[in-house]
Structure formats: C-alpha cells, structure tokens
Amino acid sequence: MLDIDFTKMMRLPSLRFLKTFQIAARLQSFKAAADELYVTPSAVSHQIKALEEQLGVTLFERGPRGARTLALTDAGGHYLEHLNDMFSKLESITEQLQVRFGRTIIRLNVPPFFANELLLPRLASFSQAREETDIRIETTYAAPRTHPPEADLSIVVGTGPWEGLSVHELFAQTFIAACSAPFLQDHPISEFVHMNGKTLLVHEERREAWERWALGLGIEPIKPNRVVRLDTMSAVVLAAEQGVGIGLVPARLSATRFAAGGLVKLFDAELVTNESYVLLQRPEDREREDLQELTDWILRECRVG
C-alpha cells in the first residue's frame, strides 16, 4: 500500500495573501494596496514576504527605500497572470451560484467622484425597484481606463477604443472654472484677466487643464499667485467650495453643487475634452436581466442630468 505523508505535501498559500499580492501587483505599491485593503503598509509587506517564503521565489523587485512603484520579477508576473484568471473564475462561479441558488449580485466599478455626485444620491430609487438584487460598488482611487475583469458593469472616463465590449455613452467630459461665493466676494472676477494673482487648484492627473482652458478661449495663460495641487477630483471640488481657490471642475457632475450654491461658475466657457463617461460590460452579460435593468436605470438617470 502506498504510504503518503500528507503533512509533507505543499500547503496552498493563504487566499488572503494571494489577494494582497494581486492588489499590490496591480497598484505597483504596498502603500496603495494597504489603503485599498484598509491595513498598514507593514502588514502588506509582511504578507508578501510570507507568501514569497512559502513559494520559495521572489515576486517583487525591491527598489531603494522610498521608491514609489514596485516591479514584478518574471516569476511574479507569471504568477499574477494565472492568479488573475483564477480570481476571475472564482468570482464568476460564485456569481453563478448566487444567481442559481440565492440572491443576485451586480459588481459595479465607478470613478469615486461619479459615485459621490450622481450614482449614490439616486441609487435608492433602483434599490427599491429591485429589492432582490444586491449591488457591490467599487470606487477606485484612480479612475479606471478600461473594464476591470472582476466587474459586471463599469463606468470609465476616456476615449476608447472599447474593443470587445458593449458600450453605452453617458455624457461628454467638460470642465468649468468655479469657486465659492465667499471667495468670489473677496476676489471679484468678471473678466478672465481678473484671475491673475489668484490661487488655482490643479488636479494632479490634469496638470495641463488650465493651459488648455486658456488656449481654448484664445487668452493668455493664467498667472496665479499660488497653485494648490490635489490628487483627486473630489478634493479639488471640496477645496473650491471651502474657498481655497479656483478650480476646474466637471461641469455635469458638479451641477448639484452649482444649484445648491456651494460652487459658483465664473464664466460659461467650458474646457471641452475628447473624453466621455461610458458604461461598459462584456457582450456575454447582455442577457442578464438584472444587468440590463441597472444599465437602463443608469442611462435614464444620466439623461435626466
């Protein structure tokens, strides 16, 4: 009889460690992974180290202390490729199980500012209409540029092309100069030239936005006395509302704040980009009734404004 010592067989890595590795590899940062997982960077580092020790291979190239990004080793890249497939299949199987034997769940990935300003304030109307459907909403720190493999539906900002995906255009991305009413009272601005010498708010991912805005208007670039750089659009809008300075804010998504008086438009001129907000999904998911209902609801809400 074959005598097998199962205690000496390789123990499979912790699912939690594998997920931590996948997220750290996707974000190329232990700190960013820690933020997404709501743990400390040290905890992420220890989990990755424990995974590497168990596997007996190095997954990440360790750069100098303080380096902002991580690089995968060849072994790490190979492992990540298979883990992405594994997690995608696991989530798909779990979803099918829930669809067949339990409640349905929709995985929706959206940019944070879109979620805060348009989606979440109106979501109750959909939830009440379809109480048997659960929705898992993920807002990524940086707006995704394509449809994430783990999502059923996603809203992204970009220009495409969206090859192999079903696409619904929601609305064009435009920006408008805005500030708070108290700021405008303290710093009267009625002409473009009056913006010189004021504080400008700059989104880190759109550093050239003010230059493009001025170029589109055919005016000289604004010469601020100070520039405040912020890493999210939510922070730009909040800083503008708090009177920190003048920001270029998304015109459509800031409509509620303009109506409430939290923000004031300085001029009607908008910075028109070639980007649009689009709703994406895989073609094979178009037959799912729950996804179609949520898609139709999102399209209606975006038409309402």
C-alpha positions as CSV (number, residue, x, y, z in Angstrom):
1,M,0.0,0.0,0.0
2,L,1.3,3.5,-0.9
3,D,2.1,5.4,2.3
4,I,1.7,9.1,1.8
5,D,2.7,11.7,4.4
6,F,0.2,14.4,3.7
7,T,1.8,16.7,6.3
8,K,4.8,17.0,3.9
9,M,2.7,17.9,1.0
10,M,2.8,21.6,0.0
11,R,0.3,23.7,1.8
12,L,-1.5,26.0,-0.5
13,P,-0.9,29.8,0.1
14,S,-3.5,31.8,2.1
15,L,-6.2,33.2,-0.1
16,R,-5.8,36.5,1.7
17,F,-2.1,36.6,0.9
18,L,-2.8,35.8,-2.7
19,K,-5.4,38.6,-2.9
20,T,-2.9,41.0,-1.3
21,F,-0.3,40.1,-3.8
22,Q,-2.7,40.6,-6.7
23,I,-3.7,44.1,-5.5
24,A,-0.1,45.2,-4.7
25,A,0.9,44.0,-8.2
26,R,-2.0,45.8,-9.8
27,L,-1.3,49.1,-8.0
28,Q,2.5,48.6,-8.0
29,S,2.7,49.9,-4.4
30,F,2.4,48.4,-1.0
31,K,1.1,51.7,0.4
32,A,-1.7,51.9,-2.2
33,A,-2.6,48.2,-1.6
34,A,-2.7,48.9,2.1
35,D,-5.1,51.8,1.5
36,E,-7.4,49.6,-0.6
37,L,-7.3,46.8,1.9
38,Y,-7.6,49.0,5.0
39,V,-4.4,47.7,6.6
40,T,-1.0,49.2,7.2
41,P,1.8,49.1,4.5
42,S,3.8,47.0,7.0
43,A,1.0,44.4,7.1
44,V,1.0,44.2,3.3
45,S,4.8,43.8,3.2
46,H,4.7,41.0,5.8
47,Q,2.0,39.1,3.9
48,I,4.0,39.4,0.6
49,K,7.2,38.3,2.4
50,A,5.4,35.3,4.0
51,L,4.0,34.4,0.5
52,E,7.4,34.6,-1.1
53,E,8.9,32.4,1.7
54,Q,6.2,29.8,1.3
55,L,6.6,29.7,-2.5
56,G,10.4,29.9,-2.4
57,V,10.5,32.6,-5.1
58,T,10.8,36.4,-5.2
59,L,7.7,38.1,-6.5
60,F,8.8,41.7,-6.4
61,E,12.0,43.6,-7.3
62,R,12.8,45.6,-4.2
63,G,13.9,49.1,-5.2
64,P,15.5,51.7,-3.0
65,R,13.6,52.6,0.2
66,G,11.0,55.3,-0.6
67,A,10.6,54.2,-4.2
68,R,7.0,54.9,-5.3
69,T,6.4,51.9,-7.6
70,L,7.2,48.2,-7.4
71,A,8.2,46.0,-10.3
72,L,7.4,42.3,-10.6
73,T,10.0,39.7,-11.2
74,D,9.5,37.3,-14.1
75,A,8.2,34.7,-11.5
76,G,5.8,37.4,-10.1
77,G,4.5,38.4,-13.5
78,H,3.9,34.7,-14.4
79,Y,2.1,34.0,-11.1
80,L,0.0,37.2,-11.3
81,E,-1.2,36.2,-14.8
82,H,-2.6,32.9,-13.5
83,L,-4.0,34.4,-10.3
84,N,-6.0,37.0,-12.3
85,D,-7.6,34.1,-14.2
86,M,-8.2,32.2,-11.0
87,F,-9.8,35.1,-9.2
88,S,-11.9,36.0,-12.2
89,K,-13.2,32.4,-12.5
90,L,-13.8,32.1,-8.7
91,E,-15.9,35.3,-8.8
92,S,-17.8,34.1,-11.8
93,I,-18.5,30.7,-10.2
94,T,-19.6,32.5,-7.0
95,E,-21.9,34.8,-9.0
96,Q,-23.4,31.9,-10.9
97,L,-24.0,30.1,-7.6
98,Q,-25.8,33.1,-6.2
99,V,-27.8,33.6,-9.4
100,R,-28.9,29.9,-9.3
101,F,-29.4,29.3,-5.6
102,G,-29.6,32.7,-4.0
103,R,-29.8,36.4,-4.4
104,T,-28.3,38.0,-7.5
105,I,-25.4,40.4,-7.1
106,I,-24.1,43.1,-9.5
107,R,-20.5,44.2,-9.3
108,L,-20.3,47.8,-10.4
109,N,-17.0,49.7,-10.8
110,V,-17.2,53.5,-11.0
111,P,-14.9,56.5,-10.5
112,P,-15.2,58.0,-7.0
113,F,-16.5,61.4,-8.0
114,F,-19.1,60.0,-10.3
115,A,-20.3,57.7,-7.5
116,N,-20.5,60.6,-5.0
117,E,-22.2,63.1,-7.2
118,L,-24.5,61.1,-9.4
119,L,-24.8,57.5,-8.6
120,L,-25.2,57.2,-4.8
121,P,-27.6,60.1,-4.3
122,R,-30.1,58.4,-6.7
123,L,-29.4,54.7,-6.0
124,A,-32.3,54.3,-3.6
125,S,-34.8,54.5,-6.4
126,F,-33.2,51.5,-8.2
127,S,-32.8,49.6,-4.9
128,Q,-36.5,50.0,-4.1
129,A,-37.5,48.8,-7.6
130,R,-35.3,45.7,-7.4
131,E,-35.0,44.6,-3.8
132,E,-33.9,41.1,-4.7
133,T,-30.7,42.3,-6.3
134,D,-27.5,43.1,-4.3
135,I,-25.1,45.6,-5.6
136,R,-21.4,45.7,-4.8
137,I,-19.9,49.1,-5.8
138,E,-16.2,49.6,-6.0
139,T,-14.7,53.1,-6.4
140,T,-11.1,53.0,-7.4
141,Y,-8.6,55.6,-6.2
142,A,-7.7,56.4,-9.8
143,A,-10.5,56.2,-12.4
144,P,-10.1,53.0,-14.4
145,R,-9.4,53.3,-18.1
146,T,-11.0,50.0,-19.2
147,H,-13.4,47.4,-17.9
148,P,-12.0,45.6,-14.9
149,P,-12.2,41.8,-15.2
150,E,-13.9,41.5,-11.8
151,A,-16.7,43.9,-12.7
152,D,-20.1,43.2,-14.3
153,L,-20.6,46.8,-15.2
154,S,-18.2,49.7,-15.1
155,I,-18.2,53.4,-15.8
156,V,-15.0,54.8,-17.1
157,V,-13.8,58.1,-18.5
158,G,-11.8,58.0,-21.7
159,T,-11.7,57.9,-25.4
160,G,-11.7,54.2,-26.2
161,P,-11.5,52.2,-28.3
162,W,-13.5,49.7,-26.2
163,E,-12.8,46.6,-28.3
164,G,-14.7,43.5,-27.4
165,L,-17.1,45.3,-25.0
166,S,-20.7,46.6,-25.1
167,V,-20.5,50.4,-24.8
168,H,-23.1,53.0,-23.8
169,E,-22.0,56.6,-23.9
170,L,-23.4,58.6,-20.9
171,F,-22.1,62.1,-21.5
172,A,-19.1,64.1,-22.5
173,Q,-16.5,65.2,-20.0
174,T,-16.2,69.0,-19.8
175,F,-14.8,71.3,-17.1
176,I,-15.7,74.8,-15.9
177,A,-14.0,77.3,-13.7
178,A,-15.6,77.6,-10.4
179,C,-15.1,78.9,-6.8
180,S,-17.1,79.5,-3.7
181,A,-19.4,82.5,-3.3
182,P,-17.4,84.0,-0.4
183,F,-14.2,83.6,-2.4
184,L,-15.8,85.5,-5.3
185,Q,-17.0,88.2,-3.0
186,D,-13.5,88.7,-1.6
187,H,-11.9,88.4,-5.0
188,P,-14.2,90.0,-7.6
189,I,-13.8,88.3,-11.0
190,S,-15.8,89.5,-14.0
191,E,-13.1,89.2,-16.7
192,F,-10.6,86.5,-17.5
193,V,-7.7,88.8,-16.6
194,H,-9.0,89.1,-13.1
195,M,-8.0,85.5,-12.4
196,N,-4.3,86.5,-12.5
197,G,-2.9,86.7,-9.0
198,K,-5.5,84.2,-7.6
199,T,-5.0,80.7,-6.2
200,L,-5.6,78.0,-8.8
201,L,-6.5,74.4,-7.8
202,V,-4.9,71.8,-10.0
203,H,-5.8,68.1,-10.3
204,E,-2.6,66.1,-10.4
205,E,-3.8,63.9,-13.3
206,R,-4.8,67.0,-15.3
207,R,-1.9,69.4,-14.7
208,E,-2.3,71.0,-18.1
209,A,-6.0,71.6,-17.8
210,W,-5.7,75.4,-17.0
211,E,-3.4,75.9,-20.0
212,R,-5.8,74.0,-22.3
213,W,-8.7,76.1,-20.9
214,A,-6.9,79.4,-21.7
215,L,-5.8,78.1,-25.1
216,G,-9.4,77.2,-26.0
217,L,-10.5,80.7,-25.1
218,G,-7.7,82.3,-27.0
219,I,-6.4,84.2,-23.9
220,E,-3.0,84.4,-22.2
221,P,-2.3,81.7,-19.7
222,I,-3.5,82.5,-16.2
223,K,-0.7,83.7,-13.9
224,P,-1.7,82.6,-10.4
225,N,0.0,83.7,-7.2
226,R,-0.2,80.2,-5.9
227,V,-1.0,76.7,-7.2
228,V,-2.5,74.0,-4.9
229,R,-2.2,70.5,-6.3
230,L,-4.7,67.8,-5.3
231,D,-4.7,64.1,-6.1
232,T,-8.5,63.6,-6.5
233,M,-11.3,65.5,-8.2
234,S,-13.3,65.3,-5.0
235,A,-10.5,67.1,-3.3
236,V,-10.4,69.8,-6.0
237,V,-14.2,70.4,-5.7
238,L,-14.1,70.4,-1.9
239,A,-11.2,72.9,-1.9
240,A,-13.1,75.2,-4.2
241,E,-16.2,75.0,-2.0
242,Q,-14.1,75.8,1.0
243,G,-12.7,79.0,-0.6
244,V,-9.1,77.8,-1.1
245,G,-9.1,78.9,-4.7
246,I,-10.4,78.5,-8.2
247,G,-10.8,75.0,-9.7
248,L,-11.7,73.5,-13.0
249,V,-14.5,71.1,-12.0
250,P,-16.5,68.6,-14.1
251,A,-19.4,70.6,-15.4
252,R,-22.0,67.9,-15.5
253,L,-21.1,66.1,-12.2
254,S,-21.0,69.4,-10.3
255,A,-24.5,70.5,-11.3
256,T,-26.0,69.8,-7.9
257,R,-23.3,71.8,-6.2
258,F,-23.9,74.8,-8.5
259,A,-27.7,74.6,-7.9
260,A,-27.2,74.5,-4.1
261,G,-24.8,77.5,-4.2
262,G,-21.8,75.6,-2.9
263,L,-20.0,76.4,-6.1
264,V,-20.3,79.4,-8.4
265,K,-19.5,79.4,-12.1
266,L,-17.1,82.2,-13.0
267,F,-17.7,82.0,-16.8
268,D,-19.9,79.9,-19.1
269,A,-16.8,78.9,-21.2
270,E,-16.0,75.2,-20.7
271,L,-12.9,73.1,-21.3
272,V,-14.2,70.6,-23.8
273,T,-12.2,67.3,-23.8
274,N,-12.4,64.4,-26.2
275,E,-13.3,62.1,-23.3
276,S,-16.7,60.8,-22.3
277,Y,-18.2,58.8,-19.4
278,V,-19.1,55.4,-20.8
279,L,-20.8,52.4,-19.4
280,L,-19.1,49.1,-20.3
281,Q,-19.9,45.4,-20.0
282,R,-18.9,42.2,-21.6
283,P,-21.2,41.1,-24.5
284,E,-21.9,37.8,-23.0
285,D,-23.5,39.5,-20.0
286,R,-26.1,41.4,-22.0
287,E,-28.7,38.6,-21.5
288,R,-28.6,39.1,-17.7
289,E,-31.9,40.7,-16.7
290,D,-30.5,42.3,-13.6
291,L,-27.6,44.0,-15.5
292,Q,-30.0,45.2,-18.2
293,E,-32.3,46.8,-15.7
294,L,-29.4,48.6,-13.9
295,T,-28.0,49.7,-17.3
296,D,-31.3,51.1,-18.3
297,W,-31.6,52.9,-15.0
298,I,-28.2,54.4,-15.3
299,L,-28.9,55.6,-18.8
300,R,-32.2,57.2,-17.6
301,E,-30.5,59.0,-14.7
302,C,-27.7,60.3,-16.9
303,R,-30.3,61.7,-19.3
304,V,-32.2,63.4,-16.5
305,G,-29.0,65.3,-15.6
